[in-house]
């Protein structure tokens, strides 16, 4: 396995784990790699600083084991889930009709309200070009939030 530093066309930086560099290229060219933040499939590999051994092999002296500080991952995850629930409760789920409904609201053809739903990357781009604010949110299904 190799870990690659990746970047999308919106400059979101993230890591990807692949069997090999060739595996990454195969997945990238078949649009199987997408940005976890915005969903873009326009991904490039960023330069990274892999460990490079220089000179003779040497073994570092063993360091005493220090307890690993626990990161607040659980509390952060709980806060993110709480935020997701609040966002979901405060917005009407219009499902696949999201692009159409967002346009109706934007152009005053429907009641102004918060809506959420599903849109393809192309639909989201088109909405943004029309000046309609959309934010891709990679949240789990409604059932996972209850």
Secondary structure, 3 states (H helix, E strand, C coil): CEEEEEEECCCCEEEEEECCHHHHHHHHHCCCCCCCCCCCCCEEECCCCCCCCCCCCCCCCCCCCCCCCCCCHHHHHHHHHHHHHHHHHCCEEEECCHHHHHHHHHCCCCCCCCEEECCCHHHHHHHHHCCCCCCCCCCCCHHHHC
